[in-house]
Amino acid sequence: MSDATTTEATGTPEAEAGDAAAGAEQPTAPADEQREAMLATLTAALGDRVVGSHVVPGRELWVRVAREAWVEAAETAKLKLGCTFFDFLSAIDWMPSPWGRYEYSALDLEGGIPRPDPTAEIATGYAGGDTRFQVFSRLLNVRQQHSVMLKADLPDDDLRVASLVPLYGGANWHERECWEMFGITFDGHPSLRHLYLPGAFEGHPLRKDFPLLARLVKPWPGIVDVEPMPQTDDEAEGDTPDGNGSGAENEGDA
C-alpha cells in the first residue's frame, strides 16, 4: 500500500515539475557577443600574452596582459577596437595594509574589529593577478559606447612598464601621478616629475605599507567617537529650545 502511494505521489504533475527543476542546470550568465568579440581580437593580436580576462556582460571587458605587451595591447585596442579615447591610468597595491583601516575609530578597534594580516594571501580583482602591484588603464570607443580595461602585473623588484604617452597623450599626468604615489617608472615618459608632493618627499603614499602617521594618531575626520554637545545653563535645568515648548514659548513671551 505504501509503495503504491509513493508511486502515485511521485507521478503527479507537481512532483514531476519539482524533479525537473531539481535536475535542471543552473542559469548561465547572459552572453555579451560584443565584448567576447573584442576579447577575441585582442587574443588574436597578442596570443598567449593575454594571461587573464573577465567579461561583465553589458558593462566592461577586463584583459590582463603580460607587461611586455602593455603598449601593444593599448595600440590594438586603439587601432582595431576603435578605443581612441584615453579615460584613465592608475595602479593598485593588493597587499593588505599592515596598519588597518584608517577610518576605524578608536572605539571601533576596542570593539574587536580585526586588523588585516599583511602576511595573508593576496586576492586580486577581475582577470586575476600574480603580483602585489598592477597597473591598469581604461580605453574607450566613444562612437560605439564600449571600452576595455587593460591591466598588467608588475614584479615587486622591478616596478616599471612602458609609457602610453606616445600612443595617448592624455596618459602623461596619469603616469606622473602613478610614479609619484606608487613608485612605478614609465619607460619612455617625457618628464616624470612630481604633481602633488614636494621634490624632496620620500616614499610613495598610496602603497599599503606607507604609514599615514596623522591617521594613526587621530581617526579619520567624520569617523570619530561622538561626544555630547555642551549644554547651556538653561538646557541643564531642562529648558531646551527643541520647539516643544520652552525655547519657542520663551521667545514669544519676550
Backbone bond lengths (Angstrom), bond angles and torsions (degrees), N, CA, C in turn:
res aa  C-N    CA-C-N  psi(-1)  N-CA   C-N-CA  omega(-1)  CA-C   N-CA-C  phi
1 M - - - 1.457 - - 1.507 111.23 -
2 S 1.312 113.04 -44.21 1.463 117.16 -179.53 1.518 110.92 -66.08
3 D 1.366 116.67 -36.63 1.459 119.04 178.63 1.513 111.08 -63.20
4 A 1.320 116.71 -42.13 1.456 120.84 -179.80 1.507 110.78 -63.51
5 T 1.337 115.56 -41.31 1.459 119.75 179.62 1.518 110.83 -62.41
6 T 1.326 115.36 -42.01 1.459 119.63 -179.75 1.510 110.85 -63.46
7 T 1.321 116.18 -43.97 1.457 120.44 -179.95 1.519 110.69 -62.56
8 E 1.298 116.11 -41.23 1.451 120.53 -178.47 1.526 110.64 -65.99
9 A 1.331 115.30 -41.14 1.465 119.30 -177.66 1.517 111.01 -66.74
10 T 1.333 116.07 -43.27 1.458 118.18 -177.50 1.510 112.11 -74.32
11 G 1.336 117.29 -13.37 1.438 119.71 -179.27 1.514 114.25 -91.22
12 T 1.321 118.42 -1.86 1.459 121.21 179.94 1.517 110.51 -69.83
13 P 1.347 117.18 153.13 1.471 119.78 177.29 1.520 112.91 -56.51
14 E 1.346 115.91 -36.42 1.464 118.82 -179.33 1.520 111.00 -64.51
15 A 1.341 116.06 -42.92 1.459 120.00 -179.21 1.516 111.02 -67.05
16 E 1.346 115.91 -41.24 1.447 119.13 179.72 1.523 111.33 -63.98
17 A 1.318 116.02 -38.16 1.468 119.73 177.37 1.522 110.77 -64.31
18 G 1.355 115.70 -38.59 1.460 118.88 178.42 1.509 111.74 -66.01
19 D 1.357 116.39 -40.57 1.459 119.79 178.09 1.523 111.16 -62.86
20 A 1.317 116.38 -40.69 1.467 120.30 -179.76 1.517 110.94 -64.60
21 A 1.339 115.22 -40.52 1.469 118.66 179.35 1.514 110.96 -65.73
22 A 1.344 116.46 -39.61 1.460 119.66 -179.08 1.515 111.13 -65.91
23 G 1.332 116.72 -34.14 1.456 119.80 -177.43 1.508 114.12 -88.97
24 A 1.329 116.54 -7.93 1.465 119.83 -177.51 1.518 110.91 -69.56
25 E 1.329 115.83 150.34 1.457 119.93 177.59 1.515 110.52 -73.09
26 Q 1.326 115.74 151.45 1.451 120.55 177.26 1.524 109.70 -65.16
27 P 1.332 118.53 142.90 1.471 120.30 -179.88 1.523 111.11 -61.37
28 T 1.312 115.53 138.28 1.463 120.54 179.96 1.516 110.37 -89.92
29 A 1.307 115.59 158.67 1.462 120.25 179.02 1.524 109.40 -64.95
30 P 1.331 117.43 144.55 1.468 119.32 179.24 1.516 111.46 -60.60
31 A 1.333 114.96 143.20 1.464 119.74 -179.91 1.532 110.16 -75.00
32 D 1.302 115.54 150.79 1.463 121.48 175.99 1.524 106.20 -129.13
33 E 1.328 115.47 87.51 1.459 120.17 -173.15 1.519 112.27 -62.72
34 Q 1.325 116.73 -35.41 1.463 119.80 -179.20 1.514 111.37 -62.44
35 R 1.328 116.56 -50.14 1.466 119.63 -177.63 1.525 112.38 -73.57
36 E 1.312 117.22 -30.32 1.464 119.60 174.26 1.526 110.05 -64.76
37 A 1.341 116.63 -37.82 1.464 120.06 177.35 1.524 110.91 -67.81
38 M 1.331 117.02 -37.27 1.464 120.57 176.77 1.525 110.20 -62.53
39 L 1.333 115.87 -43.62 1.463 120.42 178.36 1.521 110.54 -61.88
40 A 1.327 116.99 -40.55 1.460 120.70 179.40 1.529 111.05 -63.41
41 T 1.322 116.70 -37.53 1.465 120.43 178.25 1.525 111.06 -64.62
42 L 1.328 116.40 -44.79 1.462 120.22 179.40 1.527 110.72 -66.09
43 T 1.318 117.20 -39.98 1.462 121.08 -179.46 1.528 110.67 -66.76
44 A 1.331 116.66 -38.72 1.466 120.02 178.57 1.521 111.24 -63.99
45 A 1.337 116.42 -34.67 1.461 120.41 -178.56 1.524 112.45 -80.43
46 L 1.332 117.38 -34.90 1.461 120.93 -171.69 1.524 113.50 -105.88
47 G 1.315 117.60 -17.62 1.454 120.16 179.46 1.516 112.75 64.25
48 D 1.337 115.59 -134.99 1.456 119.46 -177.10 1.515 113.28 -75.56
49 R 1.318 117.17 3.95 1.469 119.63 173.48 1.523 111.59 -80.38
50 V 1.333 117.34 -6.96 1.466 121.68 164.44 1.522 106.02 -84.46
51 V 1.312 117.13 109.40 1.466 120.69 -172.27 1.523 112.89 -105.30
52 G 1.318 117.42 -4.20 1.458 120.53 178.23 1.515 110.01 -172.13
53 S 1.334 116.25 153.20 1.464 119.62 178.80 1.513 109.68 -156.64
54 H 1.320 114.75 159.18 1.463 120.25 177.71 1.518 107.88 -156.73
55 V 1.332 116.18 132.67 1.462 121.66 177.99 1.526 108.81 -111.38
56 V 1.316 116.09 125.43 1.459 121.39 169.11 1.525 105.53 -99.54
57 P 1.326 118.99 102.91 1.462 121.41 -171.73 1.531 112.87 -52.19
58 G 1.318 114.10 129.44 1.452 120.02 178.16 1.510 115.03 77.52
59 R 1.342 117.28 0.32 1.464 119.06 -174.95 1.521 114.03 -128.47
60 E 1.338 117.76 -58.13 1.459 118.41 -169.76 1.519 111.55 -157.61
61 L 1.324 114.50 153.11 1.460 123.36 172.62 1.518 108.03 -117.31
62 W 1.330 116.24 125.24 1.454 122.59 176.59 1.522 108.29 -108.57
63 V 1.323 116.68 130.53 1.462 121.35 178.97 1.527 108.76 -133.20
64 R 1.330 115.11 121.00 1.475 120.06 176.48 1.517 108.07 -98.27
65 V 1.312 115.62 126.88 1.462 120.64 -176.99 1.522 109.87 -120.73
66 A 1.317 115.55 160.42 1.460 120.42 174.49 1.523 109.31 -63.87
67 R 1.324 116.27 148.23 1.462 120.35 -175.96 1.519 112.51 -56.40
68 E 1.328 117.43 -38.27 1.467 119.78 -177.21 1.528 112.33 -71.52
69 A 1.346 116.53 -12.03 1.473 120.06 178.86 1.525 111.83 -102.34
70 W 1.321 117.54 10.04 1.467 121.72 -174.59 1.529 112.19 -56.73
71 V 1.308 117.06 -52.50 1.463 120.27 -177.57 1.532 110.30 -70.83
72 E 1.321 117.50 -40.41 1.457 120.16 -179.93 1.526 111.03 -62.97
73 A 1.324 116.62 -37.15 1.465 119.88 177.66 1.524 110.70 -63.65
74 A 1.335 116.05 -43.80 1.464 119.64 178.23 1.525 111.28 -65.25
75 E 1.320 116.26 -38.03 1.463 119.98 179.36 1.530 110.51 -66.57
76 T 1.339 116.71 -39.56 1.456 120.50 177.13 1.526 110.62 -63.55
77 A 1.324 116.13 -41.85 1.463 119.85 178.23 1.528 110.97 -62.69
78 K 1.312 115.98 -37.14 1.470 120.07 -177.96 1.528 111.23 -72.91
79 L 1.330 117.17 -46.98 1.453 120.67 -172.18 1.531 113.59 -86.20
80 K 1.340 117.05 -33.85 1.466 119.36 -174.82 1.526 113.95 -104.30
81 L 1.322 116.54 -22.01 1.460 119.63 178.61 1.525 112.23 -107.21
82 G 1.322 116.26 -4.16 1.460 119.96 179.32 1.510 114.80 74.00
83 C 1.339 117.25 18.44 1.470 121.06 -178.88 1.529 108.98 -84.21
84 T 1.314 115.79 75.87 1.465 121.53 -175.84 1.518 112.95 -88.38
85 F 1.335 116.78 -9.29 1.464 120.17 -178.20 1.519 109.79 -101.31
86 F 1.331 116.46 122.81 1.461 121.83 176.92 1.523 108.42 -86.77
87 D 1.326 116.59 119.62 1.465 120.82 -178.75 1.519 111.53 -88.75
88 F 1.340 116.71 -61.82 1.463 118.74 179.17 1.517 109.87 -162.26
89 L 1.309 115.21 166.47 1.464 124.10 172.83 1.509 107.66 -140.17
90 S 1.313 115.72 139.37 1.460 119.37 176.97 1.531 108.44 -155.93
91 A 1.318 115.31 -169.59 1.466 121.12 178.22 1.512 108.21 -141.20
92 I 1.308 115.27 168.78 1.460 120.23 177.42 1.518 109.20 -143.37
93 D 1.316 114.63 143.10 1.460 122.58 175.11 1.525 106.19 -109.40
94 W 1.335 116.54 110.37 1.460 120.90 -174.49 1.520 113.35 -81.86
95 M 1.314 118.08 -5.11 1.459 119.61 -177.92 1.529 110.74 -66.19
96 P 1.334 118.85 133.43 1.462 119.73 174.36 1.524 110.34 -61.51
97 S 1.317 116.68 136.99 1.461 120.17 -177.33 1.518 111.21 -67.41
98 P 1.324 118.12 129.24 1.465 119.77 176.60 1.522 112.55 -72.97
99 W 1.337 116.89 -9.82 1.465 120.51 -176.45 1.527 112.50 -97.68
100 G 1.322 117.40 -3.38 1.447 119.14 -176.09 1.517 111.09 81.52
101 R 1.316 116.23 -172.49 1.457 121.30 179.04 1.518 108.98 -91.67
102 Y 1.323 115.64 124.78 1.456 119.46 -175.58 1.524 112.79 -67.29
103 E 1.338 117.74 -21.15 1.450 118.40 -178.57 1.524 113.13 -78.79
104 Y 1.344 117.69 -6.74 1.451 118.99 173.37 1.531 109.58 -68.79
105 S 1.300 116.46 134.51 1.454 119.39 173.92 1.528 109.36 -84.71
106 A 1.317 115.64 168.61 1.462 119.53 178.50 1.525 110.16 -59.83
107 L 1.351 117.23 -36.27 1.453 120.96 179.53 1.519 111.13 -64.99
108 D 1.343 116.73 -38.87 1.464 120.69 177.34 1.524 110.75 -59.61
109 L 1.320 115.18 -46.62 1.462 119.32 -176.32 1.519 110.90 -67.38
110 E 1.338 117.16 -35.25 1.462 119.94 176.60 1.522 110.70 -66.06
111 G 1.331 116.17 -25.84 1.459 120.09 -179.25 1.513 113.88 -77.96
112 G 1.311 117.56 -0.67 1.447 119.83 174.11 1.504 115.86 99.74
113 I 1.329 119.44 13.83 1.452 120.89 176.56 1.523 108.67 -67.46
114 P 1.319 118.32 123.18 1.467 119.66 -174.86 1.518 112.25 -74.00
115 R 1.295 115.36 145.23 1.456 121.12 172.33 1.531 109.07 -84.27
116 P 1.338 117.62 147.26 1.474 119.42 -179.88 1.529 111.42 -61.50
117 D 1.297 115.02 150.74 1.455 121.81 176.67 1.526 108.53 -94.01
118 P 1.336 118.92 110.33 1.471 120.05 -177.85 1.515 113.92 -65.68
119 T 1.334 116.84 -13.13 1.462 119.35 178.19 1.534 111.91 -92.72
120 A 1.333 116.90 -1.47 1.461 120.09 -178.49 1.527 110.59 -66.89
121 E 1.317 115.41 155.90 1.457 120.57 179.42 1.520 110.00 -64.01
122 I 1.321 116.39 135.03 1.454 121.39 -178.35 1.526 109.60 -76.00
123 A 1.320 116.55 131.30 1.462 122.43 175.44 1.521 108.22 -112.37
124 T 1.313 116.83 122.44 1.462 120.89 -177.50 1.523 110.51 -99.78
125 G 1.331 116.63 175.41 1.453 121.88 -175.19 1.513 113.83 -91.51
126 Y 1.336 115.54 -151.43 1.460 121.62 -178.02 1.531 111.77 -52.38
127 A 1.294 116.54 140.93 1.474 126.05 179.44 1.516 112.30 71.72
128 G 1.327 117.91 2.96 1.454 121.66 173.10 1.510 114.93 73.70
129 G 1.317 115.27 -170.44 1.452 122.01 -179.19 1.511 110.74 176.55
130 D 1.321 116.03 152.62 1.466 121.16 -178.26 1.524 112.83 -118.95
131 T 1.331 117.96 -0.70 1.459 120.99 -175.56 1.526 110.24 -131.78
132 R 1.306 114.51 165.03 1.464 120.26 179.12 1.527 111.36 -66.77
133 F 1.309 117.90 -41.50 1.462 122.14 -176.30 1.526 110.75 -105.44
134 Q 1.323 115.23 139.48 1.451 121.62 172.97 1.529 109.08 -135.48
135 V 1.309 115.59 148.20 1.459 121.77 171.71 1.521 106.55 -110.02
136 F 1.336 117.12 142.44 1.463 119.29 -179.86 1.523 110.11 -145.75
137 S 1.340 114.30 154.48 1.467 120.18 -176.13 1.518 109.02 -148.10
138 R 1.327 116.12 142.88 1.465 121.47 178.04 1.521 109.35 -109.93
139 L 1.334 115.31 125.96 1.453 122.77 -178.48 1.527 108.50 -120.24
140 L 1.345 117.26 137.16 1.454 121.22 -171.85 1.519 113.34 -119.98
141 N 1.326 113.89 145.45 1.450 122.49 165.84 1.528 105.63 -102.46
142 V 1.322 117.15 101.63 1.458 120.58 -172.75 1.525 112.12 -75.05
143 R 1.325 118.01 -22.83 1.463 120.64 179.33 1.527 111.19 -73.74
144 Q 1.302 116.41 -44.24 1.467 120.50 -177.44 1.528 112.62 -97.23
145 Q 1.332 116.62 -0.89 1.464 121.87 175.21 1.530 112.51 58.83
146 H 1.335 115.59 50.76 1.453 119.26 171.31 1.523 108.44 -140.54
147 S 1.311 115.85 166.72 1.463 120.24 -175.88 1.518 109.64 -150.01
148 V 1.323 114.94 168.93 1.456 121.21 175.22 1.519 107.81 -135.70
149 M 1.325 115.72 137.42 1.457 122.12 176.28 1.524 107.67 -104.02
150 L 1.325 115.91 110.69 1.458 121.01 178.01 1.518 109.66 -94.35
151 K 1.320 116.37 142.68 1.454 120.21 175.87 1.513 109.72 -143.99
152 A 1.328 115.89 155.21 1.456 120.78 -179.49 1.519 109.87 -145.99
153 D 1.319 115.97 141.47 1.461 121.91 175.86 1.523 109.95 -76.65
154 L 1.344 115.26 142.62 1.459 120.77 176.02 1.524 109.10 -122.11
155 P 1.321 118.03 126.57 1.469 119.90 178.92 1.519 111.68 -61.44
156 D 1.331 116.50 142.25 1.462 120.61 -179.04 1.522 112.73 -58.58
157 D 1.330 116.23 -33.02 1.457 119.72 -175.30 1.533 112.32 -94.75
158 D 1.328 117.19 7.90 1.469 119.91 -179.87 1.530 109.11 -154.79
159 L 1.320 116.02 69.65 1.464 121.36 -175.35 1.527 109.98 -80.49
160 R 1.313 115.13 82.03 1.444 120.44 179.26 1.525 109.44 -153.10
161 V 1.333 114.85 151.83 1.453 121.55 178.16 1.518 107.17 -156.54
162 A 1.322 118.12 158.33 1.455 121.24 -179.05 1.528 110.94 -68.15
163 S 1.320 115.96 145.83 1.462 122.05 -179.12 1.529 110.94 -75.28
164 L 1.335 115.01 145.35 1.462 120.99 173.77 1.524 112.52 -93.64
165 V 1.334 117.62 0.22 1.465 120.59 -176.35 1.532 112.76 -58.79
166 P 1.340 120.63 -41.72 1.465 118.42 177.77 1.527 113.46 -60.80
167 L 1.325 116.81 -23.60 1.455 121.89 -178.97 1.528 111.97 -95.51
168 Y 1.321 115.87 -40.88 1.465 123.21 178.59 1.525 108.41 -131.11
169 G 1.323 116.76 106.85 1.459 119.38 -179.93 1.515 113.06 -59.48
170 G 1.347 116.88 -27.45 1.459 120.26 -178.91 1.513 114.08 -68.24
171 A 1.331 117.71 -10.36 1.466 120.28 179.83 1.525 112.12 -76.43
172 N 1.334 117.55 -9.85 1.464 121.60 -172.43 1.526 112.49 -54.10
173 W 1.314 117.53 -62.09 1.461 119.99 -175.76 1.523 111.79 -68.62
174 H 1.320 117.59 -32.42 1.464 120.52 179.09 1.528 110.63 -63.00
175 E 1.318 116.73 -42.10 1.461 120.02 178.91 1.528 110.88 -70.00
176 R 1.315 117.21 -35.21 1.463 119.04 176.10 1.526 111.12 -62.84
177 E 1.321 116.49 -42.92 1.461 120.55 178.13 1.524 110.73 -62.98
178 C 1.327 116.77 -42.20 1.458 122.05 -180.00 1.531 110.85 -63.65
179 W 1.313 116.06 -41.55 1.462 120.87 177.45 1.522 110.49 -63.30
180 E 1.320 116.07 -41.90 1.455 121.14 -177.68 1.527 112.68 -70.34
181 M 1.324 117.21 -44.41 1.458 121.46 -171.89 1.521 113.89 -88.44
182 F 1.345 117.24 -27.78 1.467 120.40 -178.44 1.522 113.78 -115.04
183 G 1.331 117.63 -15.64 1.455 120.26 -178.14 1.514 113.26 80.18
184 I 1.321 117.30 26.68 1.465 121.86 179.14 1.526 109.08 -94.49
185 T 1.314 116.36 127.61 1.467 121.46 178.91 1.527 109.62 -91.54
186 F 1.336 115.94 135.15 1.466 121.60 178.44 1.527 108.23 -109.78
187 D 1.302 115.46 101.57 1.462 121.22 -177.37 1.528 110.18 -62.94
188 G 1.328 115.43 128.66 1.457 120.30 -179.85 1.512 113.97 93.75
189 H 1.325 117.72 -2.75 1.472 119.81 176.77 1.523 108.90 -67.64
190 P 1.341 118.04 137.69 1.464 119.53 -174.88 1.520 115.18 -68.93
191 S 1.358 118.18 -25.42 1.468 118.50 -176.13 1.522 110.63 -165.11
192 L 1.327 117.19 84.16 1.455 120.65 176.92 1.531 109.01 -77.23
193 R 1.308 116.60 106.97 1.466 121.57 178.91 1.512 108.72 -147.77
194 H 1.342 115.17 164.15 1.460 120.64 -172.50 1.526 112.61 -63.16
195 L 1.332 114.44 143.91 1.458 121.66 171.30 1.524 111.26 -102.76
196 Y 1.331 116.47 -41.46 1.465 121.34 -171.98 1.529 113.69 -115.83
197 L 1.314 116.45 -37.36 1.459 120.56 -168.64 1.527 111.96 -94.78
198 P 1.327 116.93 152.82 1.470 119.83 174.98 1.523 110.78 -59.04
199 G 1.309 116.57 151.89 1.459 120.89 -176.41 1.513 114.03 -59.57
200 A 1.333 117.17 -30.72 1.466 120.61 -178.16 1.520 112.84 -90.65
201 F 1.322 118.02 5.36 1.465 121.11 -177.68 1.521 110.30 -63.45
202 E 1.330 116.43 137.19 1.461 121.56 -179.75 1.523 110.27 -109.41
203 G 1.303 115.97 134.49 1.460 120.54 177.67 1.512 112.29 101.30
204 H 1.336 114.91 176.22 1.462 121.85 -176.12 1.523 108.32 -133.00
205 P 1.326 117.76 104.32 1.470 122.16 -167.31 1.524 116.35 -62.85
206 L 1.334 119.59 -20.89 1.459 118.94 -179.12 1.523 113.44 -93.52
207 R 1.310 117.25 4.55 1.459 118.95 170.70 1.525 108.30 -77.06
208 K 1.334 115.84 142.91 1.461 119.60 -175.54 1.534 112.77 -64.71
209 D 1.322 117.05 -26.27 1.461 118.37 -177.99 1.525 112.22 -91.67
210 F 1.334 117.83 9.81 1.461 120.75 176.13 1.526 107.84 -89.49
211 P 1.349 118.50 116.17 1.469 119.70 -175.71 1.527 111.86 -79.23
212 L 1.327 116.46 124.44 1.465 121.06 171.15 1.531 106.41 -86.21
213 L 1.334 115.37 89.12 1.460 120.26 -169.86 1.518 112.91 -59.00
214 A 1.343 116.20 -34.88 1.465 118.50 -179.31 1.525 110.86 -61.74
215 R 1.340 117.12 -32.07 1.453 120.29 -179.15 1.523 112.25 -84.81
216 L 1.322 116.70 -18.91 1.459 118.95 173.58 1.525 110.36 -74.94
217 V 1.329 115.73 -29.73 1.463 120.86 -179.43 1.522 110.84 -84.08
218 K 1.354 116.79 -40.35 1.451 121.50 -175.73 1.523 109.28 -131.73
219 P 1.350 118.30 132.59 1.474 120.12 -179.74 1.519 112.08 -59.73
220 W 1.319 114.30 159.71 1.458 120.77 -179.88 1.528 110.01 -58.45
221 P 1.347 118.79 137.33 1.476 120.60 -179.55 1.522 111.45 -56.83
222 G 1.326 114.86 134.70 1.458 119.82 179.84 1.513 113.19 93.27
223 I 1.319 118.51 -23.14 1.462 121.68 177.26 1.519 106.95 -113.83
224 V 1.314 115.88 69.22 1.456 121.09 -176.06 1.520 108.48 -130.53
225 D 1.310 115.90 167.00 1.458 120.79 176.43 1.527 108.90 -65.43
226 V 1.319 116.59 131.53 1.465 121.36 -177.26 1.513 109.37 -78.45
227 E 1.324 115.85 129.97 1.450 121.71 176.95 1.528 109.07 -107.74
228 P 1.332 118.65 145.26 1.464 120.35 178.61 1.528 110.77 -65.63
229 M 1.343 115.81 145.49 1.461 120.60 176.96 1.519 109.39 -69.24
230 P 1.326 116.62 145.39 1.478 119.13 178.38 1.525 110.34 -64.67
231 Q 1.320 116.33 144.46 1.457 121.75 -178.86 1.523 111.05 -100.57
232 T 1.334 115.11 147.08 1.462 119.88 171.70 1.523 108.48 -84.50
233 D 1.299 116.74 171.44 1.471 120.24 179.78 1.521 110.96 -62.34
234 D 1.357 116.47 -39.89 1.466 119.59 -179.87 1.518 111.45 -65.31
235 E 1.342 116.54 -41.43 1.450 120.53 -179.41 1.520 111.14 -66.44
236 A 1.328 115.36 -35.75 1.461 119.22 178.76 1.520 111.17 -63.73
237 E 1.357 117.75 -28.73 1.458 121.66 179.65 1.525 112.03 -88.78
238 G 1.330 116.97 1.10 1.453 120.12 176.83 1.505 113.92 102.39
239 D 1.341 118.79 0.29 1.460 122.16 179.74 1.516 108.37 -93.97
240 T 1.324 118.95 91.68 1.463 122.67 -174.25 1.519 110.77 -110.24
241 P 1.313 117.77 134.30 1.463 121.43 179.40 1.520 111.64 -78.67
242 D 1.360 115.68 67.48 1.458 119.02 -175.84 1.516 112.74 -106.03
243 G 1.343 116.01 8.83 1.453 118.77 179.76 1.514 113.04 81.05
244 N 1.341 118.04 2.35 1.464 121.60 -179.15 1.516 112.06 -101.00
245 G 1.290 116.94 19.71 1.458 117.62 175.42 1.497 113.29 139.69
246 S 1.355 116.85 -66.46 1.457 120.40 -166.23 1.509 113.42 -64.40
247 G 1.353 117.62 -55.79 1.459 119.45 -173.94 1.504 112.15 -65.02
248 A 1.345 117.32 -52.36 1.455 121.92 -176.37 1.514 111.46 -65.70
249 E 1.349 116.49 -42.31 1.450 119.58 -178.62 1.518 111.02 -64.36
250 N 1.318 118.24 -43.10 1.451 120.62 -179.76 1.507 110.45 -61.81
251 E 1.371 115.74 -36.96 1.440 118.90 179.97 1.512 109.78 -66.21
252 G 1.363 117.57 -40.23 1.450 120.88 -179.77 1.525 111.78 -67.67
253 D 1.334 116.59 -40.65 1.451 120.47 179.22 1.513 111.00 -61.35
254 A 1.354 115.48 -36.12 1.448 117.55 -179.18 1.518 110.01 -66.58
